[in-house]
Amino acid sequence: GSMGARWKAADGNGDSLEYKVEIRGSEEREWKLLKEKGKEARISFDGSGLADGRYRLRVTASDELDNYPGQGLSAQLESDEFVIDNTPPELTGLTARVEGARIVIKFTAEDALTPLQFAEFTVNGGRWIAAQPTTRMTDSQRHEYSVETDKPAGNEFTIAVKVADENDNMTVKKVTIR
C-alpha cells in the first residue's frame, strides 16, 4: 500500500517553498488533502486506505513563508493519472487431474485493474513452479493456464496455485485430487 511521488520546483529569487499535496479519484469532484505545509518535494502515503481506482495528485507550491502577508505566490501542478490496486487477482476454475504419469492443472486468473505479474503452482507443498499462460506471455489482466507436471508417488495430491498482479497483490487457492 505504500505510494510515493516526487516533483521538482524552484523559486526565481530563492524563497523557501512549502507544498500542499492533494488527491482525487477519477470519478470525484473534490480534492482531498494528503499533506499540508510540507518542506520536501516528495511525499509517501498509504494507498491501502483508498479504494481501487484511478487517481491524480495535485501539488501546490507556495513561497508565502518568505514574503509579507498576502504577497506570496503559488503554483499548482497535477500528476498524470495513476492506479491504486489493493485487490488481489481472482483465480477461478481451478482443476487438476491425473493423466497417466502426469498431473494436468487448469485455471483462469484475472485482475480488475492491473496486468498479471506471475502464476505459480506447487504439488504437495513442494517448490513453486512457474505456470505459463496459454498465450505464452503474461502481459494482460486475464489469462488462462493449462500446465502439466510429473505425478509424485502416492494417491492423493494437493495442488496450490498462486497468482499476483503487478502491484504484488496475491491470491492462493488449492485443490486436492485422489
C-alpha positions as CSV (number, residue, x, y, z in Angstrom):
1,G,0.0,0.0,0.0
2,S,3.0,2.3,0.2
3,M,2.8,5.0,-2.5
4,G,5.1,7.9,-3.3
5,A,5.6,10.9,-5.6
6,R,8.4,13.4,-6.2
7,W,8.4,16.7,-8.0
8,K,10.8,19.5,-8.8
9,A,10.1,23.1,-8.0
10,A,12.2,26.3,-7.8
11,D,11.6,29.9,-6.8
12,G,13.2,32.5,-9.0
13,N,14.5,34.7,-6.2
14,G,15.4,31.8,-3.8
15,D,12.4,31.9,-1.5
16,S,11.7,28.8,0.6
17,L,8.8,26.7,-0.8
18,E,6.1,24.9,1.1
19,Y,4.0,22.2,-0.5
20,K,0.4,21.1,-0.2
21,V,-0.5,17.7,-1.7
22,E,-4.0,16.6,-2.5
23,I,-5.5,13.5,-4.2
24,R,-8.6,13.0,-6.2
25,G,-10.2,9.9,-7.8
26,S,-11.1,10.0,-11.4
27,E,-14.9,10.0,-10.6
28,E,-14.6,12.5,-7.8
29,R,-15.0,16.3,-7.9
30,E,-13.2,17.5,-4.8
31,W,-9.5,17.2,-3.9
32,K,-8.7,15.5,-0.6
33,L,-5.7,16.8,1.5
34,L,-2.8,14.4,1.9
35,K,-0.2,16.8,3.3
36,E,0.0,20.5,4.1
37,K,3.0,22.7,4.7
38,G,5.5,20.1,3.6
39,K,9.1,21.2,3.1
40,E,10.3,18.4,0.9
41,A,9.5,17.9,-2.8
42,R,8.2,14.4,-2.2
43,I,5.5,12.5,-0.4
44,S,4.9,9.0,0.8
45,F,1.4,7.9,1.7
46,D,-0.5,4.7,2.4
47,G,-2.6,3.8,-0.6
48,S,-4.3,0.9,1.2
49,G,-6.7,3.3,2.7
50,L,-8.0,4.3,-0.7
51,A,-10.4,2.3,-2.9
52,D,-9.1,0.7,-6.0
53,G,-9.3,3.1,-8.9
54,R,-7.6,5.8,-11.0
55,Y,-6.3,8.9,-9.2
56,R,-4.3,12.1,-9.7
57,L,-2.2,14.1,-7.3
58,R,-2.2,17.9,-7.2
59,V,0.8,19.7,-5.7
60,T,0.6,23.4,-4.8
61,A,3.9,25.2,-4.2
62,S,4.0,28.4,-2.2
63,D,6.7,31.0,-1.3
64,E,4.4,32.6,1.3
65,L,6.8,32.0,4.2
66,D,9.5,34.3,2.9
67,N,7.1,37.1,1.9
68,Y,4.9,39.7,3.6
69,P,1.4,38.5,4.3
70,G,-0.6,38.4,1.1
71,Q,2.5,38.9,-1.1
72,G,3.4,35.2,-1.6
73,L,3.0,33.4,-4.9
74,S,1.8,29.9,-5.6
75,A,1.6,27.5,-8.5
76,Q,-0.1,24.1,-9.0
77,L,0.7,21.0,-11.0
78,E,-1.5,17.9,-11.5
79,S,0.1,14.5,-12.0
80,D,-0.8,12.1,-14.7
81,E,-3.4,9.5,-13.8
82,F,-2.2,6.5,-11.8
83,V,-3.8,3.3,-10.5
84,I,-4.3,2.2,-6.9
85,D,-4.9,-1.5,-6.8
86,N,-5.2,-3.2,-3.4
87,T,-7.3,-6.1,-4.5
88,P,-5.7,-9.5,-5.5
89,P,-6.5,-11.2,-8.8
90,E,-9.3,-13.6,-9.0
91,L,-8.4,-17.3,-9.5
92,T,-11.2,-19.3,-10.9
93,G,-11.9,-22.7,-12.5
94,L,-9.0,-24.4,-10.7
95,T,-9.0,-28.1,-11.6
96,A,-6.4,-30.8,-11.5
97,R,-6.5,-34.4,-12.8
98,V,-4.1,-37.3,-13.2
99,E,-3.4,-38.4,-16.7
100,G,-1.0,-41.4,-16.6
101,A,2.3,-40.3,-15.0
102,R,1.3,-36.6,-15.3
103,I,-0.9,-34.1,-13.4
104,V,-2.8,-31.6,-15.6
105,I,-3.7,-28.3,-13.9
106,K,-6.1,-25.7,-15.4
107,F,-7.2,-22.3,-14.1
108,T,-8.0,-18.8,-15.1
109,A,-6.6,-15.7,-13.4
110,E,-8.0,-12.1,-13.8
111,D,-7.3,-8.8,-12.2
112,A,-9.8,-5.9,-12.4
113,L,-7.2,-3.1,-12.8
114,T,-3.6,-4.1,-13.5
115,P,-1.9,-6.8,-15.6
116,L,-1.0,-10.1,-14.0
117,Q,2.7,-10.5,-12.9
118,F,3.0,-14.2,-12.5
119,A,1.3,-17.5,-11.7
120,E,3.0,-20.5,-9.9
121,F,1.9,-23.9,-8.7
122,T,3.2,-26.4,-6.2
123,V,2.4,-30.1,-5.7
124,N,2.1,-31.3,-2.1
125,G,3.8,-28.2,-0.7
126,G,7.0,-28.7,-2.8
127,R,8.8,-26.0,-4.7
128,W,6.9,-23.3,-6.6
129,I,7.0,-23.8,-10.4
130,A,6.2,-21.0,-12.8
131,A,3.0,-21.5,-14.8
132,Q,3.0,-20.2,-18.3
133,P,-0.4,-18.9,-19.6
134,T,-1.8,-20.4,-22.7
135,T,-0.9,-17.3,-24.6
136,R,2.7,-17.9,-23.6
137,M,3.2,-14.3,-22.3
138,T,1.9,-12.7,-19.1
139,D,1.0,-9.3,-20.3
140,S,-2.6,-8.6,-19.6
141,Q,-5.3,-8.6,-16.9
142,R,-6.7,-12.0,-17.8
143,H,-5.1,-15.3,-18.7
144,E,-6.0,-19.0,-18.9
145,Y,-3.5,-21.6,-17.8
146,S,-3.0,-25.2,-18.6
147,V,0.1,-26.8,-17.2
148,E,1.4,-30.3,-16.7
149,T,3.8,-31.7,-14.1
150,D,5.2,-35.1,-13.1
151,K,2.9,-37.1,-10.7
152,P,4.7,-37.9,-7.5
153,A,4.3,-41.2,-5.6
154,G,1.0,-41.7,-3.7
155,N,-2.7,-41.5,-4.5
156,E,-3.7,-38.1,-3.1
157,F,-2.2,-34.8,-4.3
158,T,-2.8,-31.2,-3.2
159,I,-2.1,-28.6,-5.8
160,A,-1.8,-25.0,-4.7
161,V,-1.7,-22.1,-7.2
162,K,-0.7,-18.5,-6.5
163,V,-1.2,-15.6,-8.8
164,A,0.0,-12.0,-8.4
165,D,-0.8,-8.8,-10.2
166,E,1.8,-6.0,-11.0
167,N,1.1,-4.4,-7.5
168,D,2.1,-7.6,-5.7
169,N,-1.5,-8.4,-4.7
170,M,-1.6,-12.2,-4.4
171,T,-4.2,-15.0,-4.4
172,V,-3.6,-18.6,-3.4
173,K,-6.0,-21.5,-3.9
174,K,-5.8,-25.2,-3.7
175,V,-7.4,-28.3,-5.0
176,T,-6.9,-31.9,-3.8
177,I,-7.2,-34.9,-6.2
178,R,-7.4,-38.6,-5.3
